Amino acid sequence: MLSGQLVGRLFSMAGRVCLTRGRAGLGTVGPVEAAIRTKLEQALNPEVLELRNESRGHAVPPGSETHFRVAVVSSRFEGLSPLQRHRLVHAALSEELAGPVHALAIQARTPAQWRENPQLDTSPPCMGGSKKTRGTP
């Protein structure tokens, strides 16, 4: 039988998965997204973990897992600078960042900071990576 604490943690994690899936609009989680979620859960024990695959908004093939946005809320970030927080996230995801993940936007906050502004930022539209599409010669 599961303990009350474990059941609560599972429901919490399930809620985050559902929230993330709804925001992504795809209804499925690919292997890279699943690996990112698992590694961040293990490394940072976050109170909140919102993960969004933004690949479909970029010039990549359908179904790609190359561009992500993550909000990680963890007490592990207390007393750390934004750079130190990002380094913790990068360390947890070193394998993904060396391979399939091209871009990772990180919001690394303490629980108090998240309570002040519990929003996952929005990325600007992709310009296609070409200077010509930006109007630059």
C-alpha positions in Angstrom: 0.0 0.0 0.0 1.3 3.5 -0.8 2.0 6.0 1.9 0.0 9.3 2.0 3.2 11.3 1.3 4.0 9.1 -1.8 0.5 9.3 -3.1 0.5 13.1 -2.7 3.8 13.4 -4.6 2.5 11.2 -7.4 -0.6 13.3 -7.7 1.5 16.4 -7.7 3.7 15.1 -10.5 0.7 13.9 -12.5 -0.8 17.4 -12.3 2.4 18.9 -13.6 2.5 16.4 -16.5 -1.1 17.2 -17.4 -0.5 21.0 -17.2 2.6 20.6 -19.4 0.8 18.5 -22.0 -2.1 20.9 -22.2 0.3 23.8 -22.8 2.2 22.0 -25.4 -1.0 21.2 -27.2 0.4 17.9 -28.6 -1.0 15.4 -26.1 2.1 13.2 -26.1 5.5 13.4 -24.4 8.5 12.3 -26.4 11.6 10.6 -25.1 13.7 13.8 -24.9 11.0 15.6 -22.9 10.5 12.6 -20.6 14.3 12.5 -20.0 14.4 16.2 -19.2 11.5 15.9 -16.8 13.0 12.8 -15.0 16.5 14.3 -14.7 15.3 17.6 -13.3 13.0 15.8 -10.8 15.9 13.7 -9.6 18.5 16.5 -9.5 16.5 19.4 -8.1 13.4 17.9 -6.3 11.3 20.8 -7.6 8.1 22.0 -6.1 7.0 23.0 -9.6 8.3 21.8 -12.9 6.7 23.1 -16.0 8.2 21.9 -19.3 7.1 23.1 -22.7 8.4 21.6 -26.0 8.5 24.7 -28.3 10.0 22.9 -31.2 7.0 23.1 -33.4 7.4 26.9 -33.5 10.8 26.6 -35.1 12.2 25.5 -38.4 12.5 21.8 -37.5 10.7 18.7 -38.8 7.4 17.8 -37.2 7.7 15.8 -34.0 11.1 17.3 -33.2 12.3 17.7 -29.6 14.9 20.4 -30.0 13.6 23.6 -28.4 12.3 23.7 -24.8 11.2 26.1 -22.1 11.3 25.1 -18.5 10.2 26.6 -15.2 11.9 25.0 -12.2 10.9 26.0 -8.7 13.2 24.5 -6.1 14.4 25.3 -2.6 17.9 24.2 -3.9 18.0 27.7 -5.6 17.9 29.6 -2.3 20.9 31.9 -2.0 22.1 31.1 -5.6 22.6 33.7 -8.3 20.6 33.2 -11.6 23.9 32.0 -13.2 24.4 29.4 -10.5 20.8 28.2 -10.9 21.2 27.8 -14.6 24.4 25.9 -14.1 22.6 23.4 -11.9 20.0 22.9 -14.6 22.6 22.5 -17.3 24.6 20.0 -15.2 21.4 17.9 -14.8 20.7 18.0 -18.6 24.3 17.8 -19.9 23.6 14.8 -22.1 20.5 16.4 -23.7 22.2 19.7 -24.3 25.2 18.0 -25.9 22.8 16.1 -28.3 19.2 16.6 -29.3 18.4 19.8 -27.5 19.3 22.9 -29.5 17.7 25.5 -27.2 16.6 25.6 -23.6 15.0 28.6 -22.0 15.2 28.4 -18.2 13.2 30.0 -15.4 14.9 28.9 -12.2 13.1 30.3 -9.2 12.8 29.8 -5.5 9.4 28.9 -4.1 9.0 32.5 -2.8 9.8 34.0 -6.2 7.3 31.6 -7.9 4.5 32.6 -5.5 5.1 36.3 -6.5 4.8 35.4 -10.3 3.7 31.8 -11.1 3.9 32.3 -14.9 5.9 30.4 -17.5 7.3 33.0 -19.9 6.4 33.0 -23.6 9.1 32.7 -26.2 9.2 35.2 -29.1 8.3 33.8 -32.6 11.0 32.0 -34.5 12.6 34.0 -37.2 13.9 30.9 -39.0 17.6 31.4 -38.1 18.3 33.3 -41.3 19.6 36.9 -41.3 17.6 37.5 -44.5 14.3 36.8 -42.7 15.2 39.5 -40.1 15.7 42.1 -42.8 19.5 42.1 -42.3 21.7 42.0 -45.5 
